[in-house]
Amino acid sequence: MSLTVFHNARLIDPASGLDELGRLIIDGDCIAAVEPAKGRDGIAEDAEIIDCGGHVLAPGLIDMRVFVGEPGDEHLEDLESVSAAALAGGVTSIVTMPNTAPAIDDPALVSYMGLRASVTAQVRVYPAAAVTLGLAGEKMTEIGLLSEAGAIMFTDGDKPIASSLLMRRALSYASSFGAVISNHAEDLELSRGGVMADGEHAMRLGLAGIPEEAESIMVERDLQLAALTGGRYHLGQISSQLALNAFARAKAAGTKATCAVSAHHLLLNDLDVGDYDTTKKLNPPLRAEQTRQALAEAAASGAIDAIVSSHRPRIAEDKAMPFADAAEGAVGLETLLPAALQLHHEGHADLVTVLRMLMSGPAAILGLAQGRLSAGAPADLVLIDVGYPLKVDSRTFKSKSRNTPLQGRTLQGRALRTIVGGVTHMIAEA
């Protein structure tokens, strides 16, 4: 098989901290070599040569929190459309949430997702399986059998696991398989009736608020249970200062715990809700600017392990309602990269740190071979124009849904090429 050589590239490998001009050689579906700048010297005559124009070449993004309509709600998003959206955003691997119809709570359904992805998806699809049967929060699924079928993680998606006993058992049982249990931290009693973050803006709008404690109380519980059982715990989305404080204490004590933040919570605050803008109705809700700043600082310091899109497709009718009645969630696969890059452009973090949370950070949590630039690693890559001014226009999205809170906003950065298993997909001209 002929070689593909990406030369004149700014190679960034967040796993090793590499950031230098050089070239990368692909042989088939794997990386063959990562070398300092050598121009075209020593390149085989039959090799395909791609001039990167000095742009960043890095591992492909790994998104740990993606909701897909298939099976059951394919009109929202199916594996083919979500794959196209991922490619457009430089995302080469996605973890799909089990919140489908039926829920992914049976080994046969995990196998189905893998088979469908192999037929229709152009990116790597890793199904997460439910922790509880039917996402009902009452009876635990067969974690061992689901792991054997290919489930990469266990979560009830956007449904919190309310039972402390069930959460303890899940963490304990999953530890036998080295599996990760992820939870959506929300005390439903405290958040009941709330539709946006508790605070002055919610009061002005006359909307019921959700206090930070609705998140932090469950985070404290989960972290204590992870310490008790020795299980691996992952918080799917962190959005509050109180939860950040709890994680800092738990990590210092050696608890096996990781957390992710959505790119939207790094970029937006509760004031962006404006006059009842339902595209900004998320779960967890957008917090105050002070909290957004704290999340950005935590990400820059390494206290947060991953940045996710929390891609949640909705039909227009579900958003075109009074704020209190509108559906929660936003699409984010195609804006994940530029939204996350604002951490760098705003001076919060260096570029390597930001890319680590999109690439090697998720790979480490999930035990994936990708997310690094090294010989023998999968040839999953993204070529990035870091400074490109990008005005978000949902009409250009590959996703079936258009519910983005970033419509019309100008960000910086875009994917030029997305490479999955050595296959190059041209996204934009340099």
N, C-alpha and C positions, 0 to 999 in steps of 0.2 A: 504494500500500500504506500502511496506517495505521502511525503511529509507536507505539513503546512507550517510555514514560518511567519510569525508575527514579529516584525522588526521595527526599530525606531519607536519602541513603546516605553512608557513610564510604568515599569513593573511594580505593582504593589501587592505584597503578600502579607495580609494582616496577621496570619498565624506566626510568621517569623519576624515581622517588622521590616521586611525588605521594602525599600522604596528607592529604586535607581533606574536609570535608563538602560535598556537591554533588549533582548529578544527572547521569544519563547517558541519552542518547537513542539508541534503535535504530531504524534505518530498514531494514526487510527483514532481511537477514542480516549487515548491517554496522553498526558504531558510527557514528552521525551526528554526535554532539557529546558532549563532556565539559565540564560547566559548573560554576562555583561555585554554592553554595546560592542558589536563587531561588524556593523553594517551588513553587507551581503557575503562577507568572506566565509568560505567553507560550506556554503549552502548547496545541496545537491541540485543538479540541473533540472530534475523533474519535480522539484518541490514547488508548491504554490506559495507565493510570497505576498504577504499583506503588509503594506506600510501603514503603521498606526498613527503616523503624523505627530508623534510625541504625546498622544493621549494616554490616559491611564488604562492599563490592562490588568485586570484583577480577577479573582475567582467570581463565579456567578453568585448572585444573591440567593439566600436561602430564607424563605418566608415561612415562619412556624405557625401562622394563624390565618388560614384561608377558609372561608365558608363557600361551599359549592352547592348548587341546587340538585345535582345529580347524586343519587336517584330521587325522583319524586317531584322536584321543582325545577326541571330543566329550563323552564321559561325564564327563571332568574339568572341561571348560569349553569353551563354544563362543563364537562372536563375539556372539551375542545375549545370553548370560548375562554375559559379561565386560563388555559395553556397559552392561548394567543395573547391575552392580557399580560401574563407573566413574561413572555418573551419580549413584548414591547417595553417592559420595565426593567429588563436586565436580570430577571429572576429565573434561575435555572432549576430550582427545586422548591416545591411547595408541600406543606403539611396541611391536609384537608381535615376540617372539623367533622365530627360524626353527626352533626345536626341536620340530618336528611330525613326523607320519608320513604322507607323506614330508616330508623337510626342505625348507624354502623355499630351494632352490638353483637354480631354473630360472625364467626370465622368465615362463613360463606360470603357474607357481605364485604368483608375485608378483601377476600380473594376477588370478588366481583369488581371492586374499585381498582385493584391492580390490573385486572384483565382489561377493563374499559380504558384505563390510562394507557396501557400498552398499544391499544388500537387507535385512540383518538388524541392523545396528548403529545405535545412536542417537548415538554419539560418533564422532569422527574416528579412523580406524584407519590407522596408517602401518606397513606391514610392513617389518621388517628382513630382509635376505637373508643367507644363509650366506656366510662367507668361503671355506669349503672344501666340495667336493662331498660330500654325504651327511654333513656335519659330521665327516668322518673325519680331517681334519687333514693330508691328503696332497696333494690337487690343488686349485688355486685355481679358484673359480667365475668366470664371465664378468661381472666387476663392471660393465663398461660397459653391457652389454645389460640387466643387472638394474636398473641405475640408470634406464635408459630406460623400463623396465616399471613403475617406481614405487617401487623399494626406497629407503628413506630413510637407511639405515645398513647397515653390514656387520659381522657378528659371528657367532661360532659359539655364541652364547648362554652356557650354563653349561659349555661345553667349551672348555678353553684351547687356544690355538694353540701347540703345543709347538715346532714347527720355526722356528728363527730366520730361516732363509733364506726360507721361505714368508711369514713375517710381514713381512720386508723387502720382498719382491716385492709383497705386498698393499698395504702403505703407499705404495710408490712408484707402483704402477699406479692406486690410488684417487686419488692426488693429481692425476692428469690430469683427473679428473671433479669434484674438490673434495669427494669423498666421505669420510665418516668411517669409520675402522676401529675397532671396539670389541673389547676382549678381556676374557675372564675370567682374571684373573691367579692362576694356581695351578700351581706346579711339582708335577706328579703324583708324581714320585719322592719328594719331601720329604713330601708329604701322604699318601702311600700307607698305608692302614691306619688313619689318624687319623679320629676321628669328632667331636671337639670341640676347642676351642682348647687348646693346650699350656699347662699351668699347674698350680697347686696343686689346683684343684677337680677337674680331670681325673684327677689322681693319687688323690685321695680316692675318686673314683667307680670307679677302676680302669679308666678308658677311655683309649685311645690318643689322644695329643694331636697337633695340627697346629701347627707353629711359624709365627710371623709371617713368617719368611723364605720360606716356601712361596709367599707373595704377593709380598713385596718383591723377591725375586730376578727374578721375571718382569716386575714393573713396571720395574725398572732396565733390563732388556733392551729392553722395548718403548719406553721413553722414549729410549734411545740410538738405536734404529732410527728413531723418529720424527724425531729431530734429523738423522740421517744422510740420510733420504729427503725431508724436508720435508713428510711426510704428516701428516694430521690423525688424532690418536690419542685415543681416549676409553676410560677405564677404567670398565667397567660398574658395579663396586662396589669401593669402597675400605674397608678395615677395619683397617688397622694403622698404627702410628706410623712404622714404617720406610718404608712406602709414602708417607705424608704428607711425610716428609722428602725423598724422591726427587722428588716432584712440586714441592715448593718450589724445589728446585735447578733442575729442568727449566724451570719457568715463568720463573724469574729469567733463564735463559739464552735465553728466547724460543722454546722448543719449542712447537709447536702441539699442546698437550695439555690435555685436560679430564678431570674425574672426577666420579663420582656416589657417593653413599652411600645405603644403604637406611635407611628410617625405623626399622626394627627395630634396626639397629646403633647408632642414635643414642639409643635408648630402653632397650635391654636389655644385660646383660653376661653373662659365663659363669656367674655364680652363679645366674642365673635358670633355668638348666638344672635346678637343684634336684636332686631324686632321679630322674634319668633322664626328664625331661619331653621327649618326642619332638617336641612342637610347637615347641620351641626348637632343634631340630636344623636348622641353616641352613648354606648354603655361599656365602660364607665363614662360618666359625663365629663365634658371639658371642665377643668378646674380654673381657679383664679390664676392670674399672671404670675404671682409669687410662686405658686406650685409648679407652673410650667417651667419657670426658671430653675427651680430645684430639681426637676426631672432632667433638664438639660445638663445641669452640673453633675448629677449622679451618673448620667450616661458618659460624660467626658471623663469622669474619675474611674470608671470601670465598675461602679457599683451596680450597673444594669448590664445584663449579659447579651441581650438581643433587642433589635428593633423589628417590629412586625407591621404589616399593613392592616391586620384585622379586617381584611377584605370581606364586606358583608353586602352583597347585592340586594337591592330592593326595587320593586316596580314603582313607577312615578306616582301612581295612585296612593301608595302607602306613605309617601312623603308629602303629598299635596293635601294635607289635613291640618287641623289645628295642632299646635305644637304638642299639647298634652296627649293627643291621640295618635300622632304620627309614629311610624315605625322607627326603631333605633337602628343605627349602623350606617356605614359608608363604604363605598368601594375604595381601594387603595393600592392595588398591585401596580398600576401604571404610574403612580406618583410616589411610590415608596422610596425610590432612589433619590430623586430631587428633593423630596421633603426631608429625608434624613440628612442629605448634604447641607441643609441649612445650618445644622450644628457647626459644620466647618466654616461655612461662609459668614456666619455671625460671630465667629471667633470663640465658640465654646470648646471645640475639640479639633485636634489635628485630623488630617484626612485618614490616616491609617487607623486611628481609633474609631472613627465613624464606620469605616468599612469592616472593621473587626466585628461590630455588632450586627452587621448584615451578612457576614460570610463565615468566618472561622468560629465566631461565638455560637451561632445556632448549630454548626456542624459538631462542635464539641459536646453540646447538650444532647444531641440526637445520636452521636456516635457515627457520623457519616464520614466517608473518605474524602469527599469534596470540601471546598472551602479553603483550599491552600494551593499555592503555586510550587509544586515540587515534582521531580521526576517520578512517574508511576501513578500520580494522582489523576482522577478523572478529568478529562478536558472539558470542564464546565467553566466558562469564562465570560466576562463582559468587558467590552471596550467602552470607556466612559469619557465623554466630553464634560469635564467637571464644571466649567464656567459658562456653559451654554445657557442663555436666557430663555426659559421655557414658560410660556403662558398656558396655563392649564385650560384645555378646551375639551369637555367631555364628549363633544360630537366626534372626536377623533378616536375615542376609546375602542379597544377591541372587545372589552367586556360587554355583555348584553345589557348591563345596567349602567346608569349615568349618575347615581347618587353620590357625587363627590362634594365634600365641604370646601374644596380648593378651587372651584370653578372661577375662572378669571384671574386667579392669583398668579403672579410671575415668580417662578422659582429659578434656581440655577442648577444645571446638570441634566444629562440625559444619556441613555444607552445608545451607542452607535451600532454595535454588533453584539449579539448574544449567541454564545457557542455552547451547545449541549452535546456531550459525548463526541466532541470533535466536529459536529455539524454546525456550520455557521449560518446564522440568520441575520440578514442585513436589516437594521431597524431605521437608520437615518444616515444621510450623507455627512461626512466630516466637514 
